[in-house]
Amino acid sequence: MESKILSPRERQVLHLIAYENTNVEIAEMLYISDQTVKSHRKNLLQKLSVRNSAGLVRKGFELGLLRVSDV
């Protein structure tokens, strides 16, 4: 259910978080500001009801948004 409420950009940010990229690195890869990355990360935390990046990755696997071959 939660996976359907994520925007395509939020899914992209989630994948980059799973690859251990920092906010600055993600911003550079996506050609957006690090402030925008922080907003996406904050939205992901809220939408997936987790507290940190580890929780995002765990929930991403649980929801099928991430696969072992992805990371």
N, C-alpha and C positions, 0 to 999 in steps of 0.2 A: 504494500500500500504506500509506504513512505517513498519508494523509488519513483512513483508517478508524480510526486509533487516537486521533485528536483528539476531545475532547469538544465538544459544541455550544458551551460557554462558551469553550473555547480557540479555536475557529474565530471566535467573535465578537471575542475579544481580538485575534486575528491581523488581522482586517479593520480594527479600530480602530488598530492599529499602522501598517497600510498607509496610513491616512489621516493619519499623522504626529501622532497624539495622544500625550501624555505619560501616564505611569502614573497621575498624579493626575487627569488629565482622563478617562481610561478608567474609573477608580474612580468618579468622579462620575456618569458616564453610565450605568454598570451598577449603581450603588447597592451597591458593595462597597468594601472597604478597599484602599488603595494597596498594602498588604502582600499582599493576595490577588492583585492584578494582578501583582505581582512574582513570585509563585508560578506563576501561569499562564504568564508570560513565560519563566520558568526551565524549566518543563515543555515549552513549545514549542521552546525552543532545544535541549533534550535530545532530544525526540522527532523533530525534523526534522534533527538532526545538523548544526546551524549554530552560528556563534559570536556573532552580533549581529543587530540588528534588520534591517539590510540583507539579511543571509542569510535571515531569516525571510520577508521580502517576496519575495526571489528564489525561494526554495523554494516559497512559496505559489503563485507563477505557474507554476512548473515542474509542480507537482502538480495544477494546475487549481483550487486553492482560491480563487485570486484571479483576476479578469479585469480588463482595462483599464477597462471600464465601471464596475467596483467602486471604483476609486481615482481 
